[in-house]
Amino acid sequence: MEPTMTGCTFWTKPRAACTAALLAAAACATPAAHAAGKVVVNYQQPEQFADIGRSTWDRERVLKTLSTQFETLAARLPDGQTLRIDVTDVDLAGEIRPWGWHELRVMRGTVDWPVLTLRYTLQDGERTVKTGEERLVDMNYLHRSLQARDSADGEMAYERRLVRRWFEATFIPAP
């Protein structure tokens, strides 16, 4: 006896239509759909950074994660604006400790807080809107709750939060 697909066909079509409608509504509701800001990130001598991991793979992953965070945030800028960022130093939260054949990043909340040093210029076309140098530090990084958007994949959650808070305080007008 051959199994029938009647039940699957009945439920699949409404689900697909509902899913498509929800995705379309979500795309229209996101701020990125209305803004088109850009970012250009340069890492100045990353081999000299205080702490971005010890292996080449770790360093590449850290720089990629930071770049992705900057790109995500820059999408919130108005159309035509470009944010240029020169990252001059990175010191990740925690410290690396040997763990058998591997290394483990241990976070104690003492002198191991995340630090990012950068220069930035926000341009609207050819006009410079804002420029500055910042040393981003979160000494209480273990005592603040992480938001879902910062800890979604667990990857550099404290550094991503540090960058997000700086971006929102510097470039997003208060309501």
N, C-alpha and C positions, 0 to 999 in steps of 0.2 A: 504494500500500500504506500502510495506516494504522499508526503506531507503537503498540506495546502498552504498557500501563502496569503490567503484572504485577510487574515488578521493583521499581518505585517503590512500589506499594501494599504489597508484602511488607516493604520496609525502612522505610517511613514509620511504620507503626503501632508497631513495637517501639521505634523511636527516640523517638516522641512519648511513649510510656508511660514509657520510661527517663528522659527529660527531665523529665516531670511528677514522677516519684518523686524524682529528684535535687533539684528545686526545693523540693518539700515537705520533704525532709530538711534542706536548707540553711536553710529558714525556721525550722524547729524548733531548729536548732543555734545560731542567731545570738543574741548577748546581747540585742539590741534586742527580740527576741520575748518576753523575760522581764522587761524593765524598761520603765518608762514615765515616766521623768523628763522635765521640761520646762525650757525656757530662755526667758528674756525678755531680749533684748539691746537696749540703748539706746546710740546714738552721740551723745555730748555734743559739740556744735558741730563736726561733721565738716569744715566748711569751714576750720577752724583747725588741722586735723591736719597734722603735719610733712610727710608724703608719702604720699598715696594716689592719686597720678596727677594729671595736669594737666587732663584733659578730664572733662566730666561723665560720659561713658560709662565712663571708667576708674574714677572715684570710685564710681559705682554698682556696677560689677563687683566692686571690692575689698570694699565693704561687704556685698554679697550673698555673696561667697565666705567671708568671715569669719562671717557669720550662719549659713551652711550648715554650716561646721565646728563652731560652737558647738552647733547643733541635733543634729548627728550624735553628738557627744560626750555631750550631755545625755541622749540615749536610753539611755546606760549607767547613769544614776542610778536608784536604787530608785523604785518606784511611789510617787507622792505627793510627791516632792521637786521643788522648783522652784529653779532657779539664775537669779538676776537679775544681769546684768552691765551695767555702765556703762563703755563704752570711752571713754577721755578723750583718747587720742592714738594714732596709728599712724604708723610710719615704716617703709616697706617696705624689704626688702633691696635693695641696689644703689642706683645713682643714675641719673637720666635724662640721657642725652646726645643731642644732635641727630644725626640720621642722614638726610641728604638732606632730603626733605620730611616725614620721620617722626621719631619719637623712639625711642630704644633704651635699655632698662634694662641697665646694665653693672654686673656684680658683681665686685669685686676682692678682697673679704675684708679690707679695711683698716678704715675707719671707716664702712662702709656696711651694717652688720649690721641685721637686723630688730629693731624695738622696738615693743612694745604696752604701753600703760599703761591699767590698768583697776581698777575697784572691783567687788566681787562680794558677794553674799549668797546663801547656800544655806539654803533653808527646807524643813522637813518639815511640811506643813500650815501652821499659824500659827507654829510654833516655829522660831526661827533656830538653825540648826545650826553655821554657820560664816560668818564675814564677814572681809573684808580688802581691802587695796589692793596691787596688784602692778605692778611694772615688769618686763615679760618681755623679756629680752635674750638673744641668742645670738651672742656675739662670734666663735665658731668655726663659724659656719653653713656655710661652704664646706668645712670639714674633717671634717664628720660625714657619714656615709652616709645617704641618704634611704631610708625604707622605702617599699614599694610603695604603701601607703595614703596617703602624703603626696605622692607624685609621680605618681599615676595619670594625671592630666590635665595635669600640668606647671604648673597654675595656682597661683601663690603657695605653692609647696611648702615653702619655708623658714618662712613665717609659719604655715602649717597645722601644721607639725611643732612650732613654738614653742608654739602653743596646745595641741596634743595633749599634749606633755610636761608643760606646766603643769597641765592638767586631770588627767592621770593621777597626778602627784605630789601634787596637792592634794585630790582627791576619791575616788580609787580606793584602797582599802586594800591594803597590801602582802600578798602571799600568805604 
